[in-house]
Amino acid sequence: MAEIKWQDPPESKLGRPSKWVEIGAQLRKRPSKWALVHHGSPTVATNIKTGRLRLGPGVFEATSRKAEDGRHDIYARCVEAES
C-alpha cells in the first residue's frame, strides 16, 4: 500500500497577500470610494472581483481602464465591509 502523509498545504504566496491585504484595509476605511490600486494587467481587476486576490474581509468591486501606455489602471472599492 502507498504511504501518504496527512497535512495541510502551506499558505499560498500568490498575489503577494500582504500588499493586497493592506490595500483592502485602506479601501475599507473609505467605503464606496474608488481608488487607483494598480497599473498593469487588467487581470488584476478580475482577480479582485473573484476573490483570487484576497484583500481581507469585505466585498470589493474592481474595474480597469486602458492607459495611454497600453497597460491598464486598476480601480477598486469596498462596497461592504465585514466585521
C-alpha positions as a Python dict, from the first residue, in 0.01 Angstrom:
ca = {
    (1, 'M'): (0, 0, 0),
    (2, 'A'): (127, 352, -86),
    (3, 'E'): (214, 565, 214),
    (4, 'I'): (59, 911, 235),
    (5, 'K'): (122, 1197, 472),
    (6, 'W'): (-178, 1392, 605),
    (7, 'Q'): (-105, 1764, 629),
    (8, 'D'): (-243, 2099, 521),
    (9, 'P'): (-67, 2278, 235),
    (10, 'P'): (142, 2587, 319),
    (11, 'E'): (-3, 2935, 271),
    (12, 'S'): (-23, 3045, -92),
    (13, 'K'): (214, 3325, -188),
    (14, 'L'): (6, 3407, -497),
    (15, 'G'): (-76, 3773, -532),
    (16, 'R'): (163, 3895, -260),
    (17, 'P'): (-104, 3876, 11),
    (18, 'S'): (47, 4133, 245),
    (19, 'K'): (33, 4408, -19),
    (20, 'W'): (-327, 4330, -111),
    (21, 'V'): (-447, 4290, 248),
    (22, 'E'): (-301, 4634, 320),
    (23, 'I'): (-479, 4778, 16),
    (24, 'G'): (-804, 4615, 133),
    (25, 'A'): (-765, 4773, 477),
    (26, 'Q'): (-725, 5117, 317),
    (27, 'L'): (-1031, 5062, 96),
    (28, 'R'): (-1243, 4960, 397),
    (29, 'K'): (-1163, 5294, 562),
    (30, 'R'): (-1342, 5478, 279),
    (31, 'P'): (-1633, 5252, 176),
    (32, 'S'): (-1780, 5304, -172),
    (33, 'K'): (-1492, 5534, -279),
    (34, 'W'): (-1293, 5426, -585),
    (35, 'A'): (-913, 5418, -559),
    (36, 'L'): (-640, 5356, -816),
    (37, 'V'): (-470, 5047, -673),
    (38, 'H'): (-255, 4910, -957),
    (39, 'H'): (-112, 4987, -1301),
    (40, 'G'): (-52, 4683, -1519),
    (41, 'S'): (-251, 4381, -1630),
    (42, 'P'): (-632, 4402, -1641),
    (43, 'T'): (-649, 4051, -1494),
    (44, 'V'): (-577, 4209, -1155),
    (45, 'A'): (-929, 4360, -1162),
    (46, 'T'): (-1076, 4018, -1240),
    (47, 'N'): (-875, 3859, -960),
    (48, 'I'): (-1002, 4118, -712),
    (49, 'K'): (-1364, 4064, -820),
    (50, 'T'): (-1341, 3685, -798),
    (51, 'G'): (-1156, 3689, -465),
    (52, 'R'): (-841, 3528, -602),
    (53, 'L'): (-655, 3831, -474),
    (54, 'R'): (-751, 3842, -108),
    (55, 'L'): (-800, 4193, 21),
    (56, 'G'): (-920, 4075, 362),
    (57, 'P'): (-1274, 4090, 498),
    (58, 'G'): (-1536, 4267, 290),
    (59, 'V'): (-1687, 4274, -57),
    (60, 'F'): (-1485, 4453, -322),
    (61, 'E'): (-1552, 4576, -675),
    (62, 'A'): (-1283, 4640, -933),
    (63, 'T'): (-1261, 4771, -1285),
    (64, 'S'): (-986, 4857, -1532),
    (65, 'R'): (-929, 5134, -1784),
    (66, 'K'): (-669, 5126, -2059),
    (67, 'A'): (-397, 5384, -2001),
    (68, 'E'): (-203, 5579, -2264),
    (69, 'D'): (96, 5344, -2232),
    (70, 'G'): (-117, 5042, -2330),
    (71, 'R'): (-125, 4898, -1979),
    (72, 'H'): (-429, 4927, -1752),
    (73, 'D'): (-517, 5132, -1446),
    (74, 'I'): (-698, 4915, -1190),
    (75, 'Y'): (-956, 5082, -967),
    (76, 'A'): (-1115, 4913, -666),
    (77, 'R'): (-1354, 4992, -384),
    (78, 'C'): (-1500, 4822, -80),
    (79, 'V'): (-1878, 4803, -113),
    (80, 'E'): (-1949, 4605, 203),
    (81, 'A'): (-1714, 4584, 500),
    (82, 'E'): (-1746, 4267, 706),
    (83, 'S'): (-1691, 4290, 1079),
}
